[in-house]
Amino acid sequence: GQTWQETTGHKSWQYEFPPLPNYTYHLTLRVTNADGVVSSPKTFGITRLTYIPLTVSELIQRRADELAKVYMAKDRDRYMGFVSRGYQNYPRGWHNLRKSIENDFKSLNNVVLRFSVNQVFKLEGVIMADIHWRLTYAGLLEPKEGYVEIHFDPADHMKILVQRKDLYFGSAPIGHNGTVQLARAPLPFFDFIVTDLDKVGANTITIRVRVVIGGTVTFNGNVMLTETPRRSGRFRGTRPFPGVVPGDTVTATYIDELTSDWRRNVRRSDIYAP
């Protein structure tokens, strides 16, 4: 309220000024009637206005990139912050969409999602975008892709009203059966190998190893395995355990998070008992 600029009009009026890029203005107004009485600025409240020097397509691409980022981070609350409470399309309603997204985040690992805006249309009260997407995650042998139609609400911070056609979310992951192998390498080393296509691209995993020598547990802890070659779903590691002789045991246990018959957290074990 420190600086006022005059404009004229009754039923409608306008005021033009050259805005600074990416600067937020706080605008209000006051009215003087024919008797010279000036209204309080509190009557009309304050409007926040930010000028962003982008085309509509560039603005939608930025919004889509932000959406992909929080999806890959599996941040449910931030993802739903991009969605209007008036969300209309499949799965119908804001709460049903949240459940679908939450299921994705529980099931998928090492997610990579990319959006590319194809076309943008300005409709009455909404901006409709045709967006190409490409999705990969652990265990998916070939990338998924398609075109999703998203409606953004310019009156509500560009939040999402509709998502339809080829949906990038809500598809159940394919489970694969993991295996663990334990073998004696040149003394005193042991080789541990896990194969699990659900972990393609994970780079590293851990297994639980238990060593019993002479009836005494000498080691009971985690051993890290490295994906070799990269994005193969095959993990290998070597660890020395000196003193293992006939009658002793080395047990390697791997937790298979998702199997081909939809079981979860199945224990896979292999035992070396010379």
ZALUMNU-264121 format. One line per 8 residues: number of its first residue (from 1); their letters; for each residue x, y, z of C-alpha. Coordinates in Angstrom, 2 decimals, decimal comma. Example, Ala and Ser with C-alpha at 12.3 -4.5 7.8 and 13.67 -1.06 7.14 Angstrom:
<recs>
1	as	12,30 -4,50 7,80 | 13,67 -1,06 7,14
</recs>
This chain:
<recs>
1	gqtwqett	0,00 0,00 0,00 | 2,97 2,34 -0,25 | 2,70 2,98 -4,00 | -0,58 3,55 -5,86 | -1,11 3,89 -9,61 | -4,25 5,48 -11,00 | -6,54 3,82 -13,51 | -10,07 4,70 -14,61
9	ghkswqye	-13,21 2,74 -15,27 | -16,51 1,67 -13,73 | -17,67 -1,81 -14,69 | -14,21 -2,79 -15,99 | -10,73 -1,34 -15,96 | -7,15 -2,35 -16,65 | -3,67 -1,37 -15,65 | -0,54 -2,31 -17,59
17	fpplpnyt	3,07 -2,38 -16,46 | 6,29 -4,13 -17,60 | 6,91 -6,91 -15,01 | 10,31 -8,20 -13,94 | 10,91 -11,89 -14,82 | 10,44 -14,34 -11,93 | 9,54 -11,56 -9,53 | 6,44 -11,85 -7,33
25	yhltlrvt	4,22 -8,78 -7,03 | 1,63 -8,29 -4,31 | -1,26 -6,32 -5,78 | -4,32 -4,78 -4,20 | -6,69 -1,96 -5,10 | -8,81 0,76 -3,61 | -11,80 2,52 -5,09 | -12,88 6,15 -4,88
33	nadgvvss	-16,58 6,78 -5,39 | -18,33 9,87 -6,71 | -18,40 11,37 -3,23 | -14,63 11,04 -2,88 | -14,80 8,24 -0,30 | -11,79 5,88 -0,60 | -12,24 2,20 0,20 | -9,88 0,22 2,40
41	pktfgitr	-7,41 -2,11 0,59 | -8,54 -4,84 2,99 | -11,87 -4,90 1,17 | -10,33 -6,54 -1,91 | -7,47 -8,48 -0,34 | -4,06 -9,10 -1,91 | -3,30 -10,89 -5,18 | 0,11 -12,50 -5,73
49	ltyipltv	1,32 -12,22 -9,31 | 4,52 -13,75 -10,70 | 5,65 -13,25 -14,27 | 7,36 -16,35 -15,65 | 8,95 -15,73 -19,08 | 7,94 -19,09 -20,59 | 5,62 -20,30 -23,30 | 2,70 -22,45 -22,19
57	seliqrra	4,43 -25,54 -23,61 | 7,61 -24,73 -21,69 | 5,58 -24,19 -18,52 | 3,83 -27,56 -18,92 | 7,16 -29,30 -19,62 | 8,60 -27,84 -16,42 | 5,54 -29,02 -14,51 | 5,80 -32,50 -16,03
65	delakvym	9,50 -32,71 -15,14 | 8,68 -31,82 -11,53 | 5,96 -34,50 -11,47 | 8,36 -37,13 -12,82 | 10,97 -36,15 -10,24 | 8,70 -36,73 -7,24 | 7,37 -39,98 -8,79 | 10,93 -41,31 -9,15
73	akdrdrym	11,65 -40,22 -5,56 | 8,54 -42,19 -4,48 | 7,35 -39,18 -2,50 | 3,60 -39,75 -2,26 | 2,72 -36,54 -0,44 | 4,64 -34,30 -2,85 | 3,17 -36,16 -5,82 | -0,37 -35,63 -4,53
81	gfvsrgyq	0,48 -31,97 -4,01 | 0,50 -31,71 -7,82 | -3,06 -33,06 -8,01 | -6,25 -31,02 -7,64 | -8,72 -32,04 -4,95 | -11,21 -32,00 -7,81 | -9,33 -34,77 -9,65 | -11,83 -36,43 -11,96
89	nyprgwhn	-10,43 -39,30 -13,99 | -9,23 -42,88 -13,47 | -8,77 -43,92 -10,79 | -11,73 -41,70 -10,03 | -11,15 -39,24 -7,22 | -8,15 -37,85 -5,35 | -8,08 -40,57 -2,68 | -8,25 -43,46 -5,18
97	lrksiend	-5,39 -41,95 -7,15 | -3,35 -41,69 -3,96 | -3,89 -45,42 -3,28 | -2,79 -46,31 -6,81 | 0,35 -44,16 -6,55 | 1,12 -45,59 -3,10 | 0,92 -49,14 -4,51 | 3,39 -48,17 -7,25
105	fkslnnvv	5,81 -46,76 -4,71 | 5,63 -49,93 -2,60 | 6,17 -52,24 -5,58 | 8,64 -50,49 -7,87 | 12,37 -49,95 -7,41 | 14,95 -47,94 -9,37 | 12,24 -46,03 -11,23 | 13,17 -43,81 -14,17
113	lrfsvnqv	10,31 -41,77 -15,66 | 10,68 -39,23 -18,47 | 7,98 -36,92 -19,86 | 8,11 -35,10 -23,19 | 5,33 -32,63 -24,00 | 3,97 -33,28 -27,48 | 1,06 -30,82 -27,83 | -0,65 -28,26 -25,61
121	fklegvim	-4,18 -26,90 -26,04 | -5,78 -23,97 -24,20 | -9,40 -24,85 -23,50 | -12,01 -23,07 -21,42 | -10,75 -23,09 -17,84 | -8,15 -25,80 -18,46 | -4,87 -26,51 -20,25 | -4,79 -29,91 -21,94
129	adihwrlt	-1,43 -31,51 -22,74 | -0,58 -34,59 -24,78 | 2,59 -35,97 -23,16 | 4,80 -38,87 -24,20 | 6,23 -40,89 -21,32 | 8,90 -43,57 -20,98 | 9,19 -45,67 -17,84 | 11,70 -48,22 -16,58
137	yagllepk	12,07 -49,93 -13,21 | 13,90 -52,90 -11,72 | 12,79 -56,18 -13,26 | 11,30 -54,60 -16,40 | 13,22 -56,04 -19,33 | 11,96 -53,48 -21,87 | 10,93 -49,86 -21,18 | 7,24 -49,02 -21,15
145	egyveihf	6,01 -45,96 -23,01 | 2,86 -44,26 -24,19 | 0,94 -41,00 -24,48 | -1,00 -39,65 -21,53 | -3,48 -36,79 -21,71 | -3,25 -34,51 -18,67 | -5,52 -31,55 -17,89 | -4,02 -28,78 -15,77
153	dpadhmki	-6,03 -26,17 -13,86 | -4,50 -22,69 -14,38 | -6,75 -21,30 -11,65 | -5,30 -23,73 -9,08 | -1,53 -23,50 -9,48 | -1,57 -25,76 -12,58 | -2,70 -28,75 -10,55 | -3,83 -31,89 -12,35
161	lvqrkdly	-7,55 -32,41 -12,96 | -7,50 -35,36 -15,37 | -5,09 -38,12 -16,46 | -6,28 -40,50 -19,16 | -5,34 -42,60 -22,20 | -2,00 -44,40 -21,66 | -1,37 -44,15 -17,91 | 2,21 -44,33 -16,67
169	fgsapigh	1,11 -45,42 -13,19 | -0,98 -48,23 -11,74 | 0,46 -51,20 -13,65 | 1,42 -54,17 -11,51 | 5,12 -55,08 -11,62 | 6,26 -58,48 -12,89 | 7,88 -60,61 -10,21 | 10,84 -62,90 -10,84
177	ngtvqlar	12,19 -65,67 -8,65 | 15,56 -64,84 -7,13 | 18,30 -67,38 -6,42 | 21,35 -67,39 -4,16 | 24,45 -69,54 -4,64 | 27,38 -70,12 -2,33 | 30,66 -71,71 -3,45 | 34,13 -72,20 -2,02
185	aplpffdf	36,76 -70,10 -3,78 | 40,53 -70,46 -3,25 | 41,11 -70,63 0,50 | 39,96 -68,88 2,62 | 37,44 -67,11 0,33 | 33,80 -67,85 -0,46 | 31,84 -66,65 -3,51 | 28,26 -65,44 -3,14
193	ivtdldkv	26,06 -65,01 -6,22 | 22,46 -63,73 -6,32 | 20,39 -63,57 -9,48 | 17,16 -61,54 -9,34 | 15,76 -59,70 -12,37 | 13,58 -57,59 -10,07 | 16,81 -55,88 -8,98 | 18,12 -54,93 -12,43
201	gantitir	19,93 -51,62 -12,07 | 20,13 -51,72 -8,27 | 23,99 -51,76 -8,42 | 24,32 -53,37 -4,98 | 22,31 -55,64 -2,67 | 23,01 -57,27 0,69 | 22,65 -60,85 1,86 | 22,83 -62,36 5,33
209	vrvviggt	25,73 -64,74 6,00 | 26,09 -67,01 9,02 | 29,30 -68,95 9,70 | 29,49 -71,73 12,29 | 32,94 -73,15 13,09 | 33,30 -75,91 15,64 | 29,75 -75,35 16,84 | 30,38 -71,62 17,47
217	vtfngnvm	28,90 -68,80 15,42 | 31,92 -66,80 14,27 | 30,10 -64,48 11,88 | 26,47 -63,46 11,51 | 26,02 -60,32 9,45 | 25,42 -58,65 6,10 | 27,63 -59,04 3,04 | 27,32 -56,60 0,15
225	ltetprrs	27,18 -57,89 -3,43 | 27,80 -55,82 -6,57 | 25,84 -56,07 -9,83 | 28,15 -57,63 -12,44 | 27,77 -56,82 -15,28 | 25,74 -53,65 -14,79 | 21,97 -53,87 -15,25 | 22,15 -57,65 -15,43
233	grfrgtrp	20,32 -58,55 -12,20 | 23,33 -60,72 -11,27 | 25,18 -59,78 -8,08 | 28,45 -61,17 -6,82 | 30,70 -60,79 -3,83 | 33,66 -62,57 -2,22 | 34,45 -62,76 1,48 | 37,19 -64,62 3,43
241	fpgvvpgd	36,16 -66,95 6,24 | 39,31 -68,75 7,42 | 39,13 -71,90 9,48 | 36,13 -73,57 7,82 | 36,68 -77,34 7,82 | 34,46 -80,39 7,35 | 31,64 -80,26 9,87 | 31,42 -76,45 9,78
249	tvtatyid	28,75 -74,52 7,85 | 28,43 -71,28 5,91 | 24,85 -70,17 5,15 | 23,88 -67,38 2,76 | 20,30 -66,02 2,89 | 18,70 -63,60 0,43 | 15,26 -61,99 0,84 | 13,37 -62,18 -2,47
257	eltsdwrr	11,02 -59,20 -2,26 | 8,66 -60,21 -5,10 | 8,28 -63,65 -6,69 | 6,64 -64,80 -9,93 | 3,59 -66,01 -7,97 | 3,26 -62,67 -6,12 | 4,69 -63,81 -2,81 | 6,72 -61,20 -0,94
265	nvrrsdiy	9,88 -61,33 1,16 | 10,63 -65,01 0,53 | 13,84 -66,33 2,12 | 16,25 -67,95 -0,36 | 19,18 -69,82 1,20 | 22,19 -71,88 0,23 | 24,47 -73,77 2,61 | 28,10 -74,79 2,27
273	ap	28,78 -77,78 4,52 | 32,01 -79,59 3,56
</recs>
